[in-house]
Amino acid sequence: MKYLLSLIFFLTVSINSLAQVQTDAPVKSIDGIIDELLDQITIEKGEQMDTTAIRNLFHPSAIFTVADSTMAETVSLDEFLSLLKDPYYEQGYLEKEIHKVVDEYNGIAQVFQSFYGKDSEGTEEKGINSYQLTYYGERWWIVSLLWTIESKSVGIPAKYGGE
């Protein structure tokens, strides 16, 4: 009986540890956290985004900015998550990576990621996401996300996967 209880305890601890490792795995690497964000914001029609999972990828004071040569608009993490709850996204949204350039030094990283996006109405676009990350507490945190959409007059440079 003592052996059986020990075995049950060992299996329970092992399964809990494995579940924790799998849950935390995406934030342990730069590629992992960026890929997880794309997985979370890409949804099928009728699904809702898991804003709790998305929140876990970002530093609590993260900022989000969309910009081009004519304007820049910045929102907080809470405002960004509120925007993701818009019914527009429940109709489906796809975003996937085309190319990525990572620069990292001493617990900070800058990632330029070109992406392809398509909404439920069939609108397709390409652009660049610029992520700033920091590593502490044994994981990566996204502290800033700045993005822009490719225009006819300003294409994505070849060094970022453009033509």
Residue pairs with C-beta under 8 A, 6 or more apart in sequence:
24 139
25 32
26 32
26 33
26 35
26 36
26 57
27 33
27 36
27 56
27 57
27 139
27 140
27 141
28 138
28 139
28 140
29 140
30 102
30 104
30 109
30 111
30 133
30 140
31 100
31 102
32 140
33 57
33 133
33 140
33 142
34 97
34 100
34 111
34 113
34 131
35 97
36 53
36 57
37 54
37 57
37 142
38 95
38 96
38 97
38 115
40 49
40 50
40 53
40 54
40 57
41 49
41 54
41 84
41 93
41 95
42 93
42 94
42 95
42 96
43 49
43 89
43 90
43 92
43 93
44 92
45 90
45 91
45 92
45 120
46 90
46 92
47 90
47 92
48 85
48 89
48 90
49 84
49 85
49 89
51 81
51 84
51 85
54 81
54 84
55 77
55 81
57 141
57 142
58 77
58 141
58 142
58 143
58 145
59 134
59 141
59 142
59 143
60 77
61 77
61 143
62 76
62 77
62 80
62 141
62 142
62 143
62 144
62 145
63 74
63 75
63 76
63 77
63 143
63 144
63 145
64 74
64 75
64 76
64 77
64 79
64 80
64 144
64 145
64 146
65 72
65 73
65 74
65 75
65 144
65 145
65 146
65 147
66 72
66 73
66 146
66 147
66 148
67 73
67 146
67 147
67 148
68 148
68 149
68 151
69 154
75 83
88 119
88 120
91 119
91 120
91 121
92 119
92 120
93 117
93 118
93 119
93 120
94 116
94 117
94 118
94 119
95 115
95 116
95 117
96 115
96 116
96 117
97 113
97 114
97 115
98 113
98 114
98 115
98 116
98 126
98 161
99 113
99 114
99 160
99 161
100 111
100 112
100 113
100 114
101 111
101 112
101 113
101 159
101 160
102 109
102 110
102 111
103 109
103 110
103 111
104 110
107 134
107 135
107 136
108 132
108 133
108 134
108 135
109 131
109 132
109 133
109 134
109 135
109 140
110 130
110 131
110 132
110 133
111 129
111 130
111 131
111 133
112 128
112 129
112 130
112 160
113 128
113 129
113 130
113 131
114 126
114 127
114 128
114 129
114 156
114 160
114 161
114 162
115 126
115 127
115 128
115 129
116 124
116 125
116 126
117 124
117 125
117 126
117 127
118 124
118 125
125 149
125 150
126 149
126 150
126 156
126 162
127 147
127 148
127 149
127 150
127 156
128 147
128 148
128 150
128 156
128 160
129 145
129 146
129 147
130 144
130 145
130 146
130 147
131 142
131 144
131 145
132 142
132 143
132 144
132 145
132 146
133 140
133 141
133 142
133 143
134 140
134 141
134 143
135 141
150 156
150 162
155 162
155 163
156 162
156 163
